[in-house]
């Protein structure tokens, strides 16, 4: 079976997975106890009985189950996400507002964690059994086991409260000298329905200043897993015969470790990295809450508290879709990294 046949089979498999995720998502919310109306109706004077009946008709409470199911599938596939049960705003608009902050925080922290974990894991494997190996492994296990909210609060107390080096929350400071509260962007453009603005240097530095503590918290928590995985796969690769042959030929040790051993040990790392990037849109609920970071993680937490099912429907679907696509990309990268892998 060639590459074309493999891609066709994988695409069909992805379509089946998307359908399964949508079906499971629909079933979970249907059997979940309670409904959003109970949250609003429980507040005295918030909803009249007439308004409750009207909302039930609008939201399709009286429709047959199969009608609800097919309408839900159609809406998700056509990106008709509806409106928030709490605010009345379009769900797509709400997610679009939180998405850049999550991309910035989770994308940067995940990338740094992967690079740092791979480099330190390779060093630990090369120095296996020594003090460097022990220090790296113990340090990664400690940071990996500490709760993120605890590390976040320690950072806030030390670097935010006592030393005052970093802000204690939000994504950017407010500048009273500007009419809009923010420095003017360098230029603005529009791509599809996204209004993009390139921030000024002052605003960019300020955003990075606010990003430091939450990003450091996530990096300390995440990099340990990549370190341990890289160390385990590298130790197995360093014992192979081709490594001994390369060393016997006089190849530099740095080339042996990072070009020969790491490349052949990278398949499990690619899988782990793909899953990490796939779950990137889930945000970091605890970290975003501690640092008041307005991303998708905080949005999920608020939606859970307020029984905002439309937002939860969409977020869970998008997260699952990203994971499926990330695994598909990882499968394609296997053949690029390791020519011995044949698509079939």
Phi, psi and omega in degrees: 000126182276186182295320181297316179294322179296316179297320179298316179295320180292321179296317177298319178297320178295320178298318178296320180295318179298316178298319180295318179296316179298317180296315179296319178298318179296316182295318182301314182285336177286322182271353180295133180294146179082174176207163182301331181296328180296327180293316182283319182292337180288348178267123183303127176076003182285321180223135174276159177304324178295320179293324177298314179295323179295316178295323178298320178291320180295318182275001174075034181295331185263001179285152175297158185298318183292329176293316177300318184296309183291327176293321178296314179300315180297316181295319181291319182288331179263008177062029174267087191272353177077201184240158179291137178289343183264308187262340183081357177281157177296135181298322179299323179291318180298315180292322180297327180288326183270340187297315180301322180294321178291318177302317182294310183290306184288321180296312181293316181294321178294317180297314179296320180297318180295311181297312180295318180295320180293315181296311180291328177294321177294320178295318179297321178293321180291325181262026187305137179087350182263183181292323179297316179299313181297317181296317181294317182292313180297317179298318179292322178294323180294309181292329180289333183266345180285140177295141181294325180294327179290314178298319179298316180292325176297316178298318180296318182292315185283303189271339180262315185273305185281308183278331179069024181283328185229155177290162185260007177175177179070180183254341182200150178279165179259128179258107181292343182284345177260140181301322181275352183090351181225152176297149180293142179289162178294313173199162181237150177210171181227126177238119186056238180257012181261128173267111184255138178227125176281118185290156174289166182298322180297316180289323180297315178297321181294320179294319177295326177297317177289334184280341191300307185293311178296324178294318178297322178298313181291323179296314179299326181281327188267326191294333182299323179296319179289326177297311182294321179293316179296319179298315182295315181288326180291322179297324176290320181291324182291346179266002181283160183292326183293336175289318177297322179294317180297320179292323179294331178282355179088018178293141180300144184298324178297321178291321179298317185286308190269338180262317183270302185291309184295321180297319181282344179259010191272350184298312176297329180291321178298317178299313180296319179294321179297318179295321179297315178291328178296322180273008183299324183287348176289348179071188177234092190303312184291312182296317179295327178290317181297318184262011180052043182270117186281072180244193182290331178298312176295326178296318178298317181297316179293323179295324177294316181295325185261009181054040180273080186298321179304319179292317181295320176307309186290316183297314180296322178294315181294320179298313179298320179296319179295321178295318179298315180294320180297320177292325177296316178297320179297320178298322178290325180290335179305313181291332178286318181287316184239103181297344180289341180281127178250135178283123181191000000 
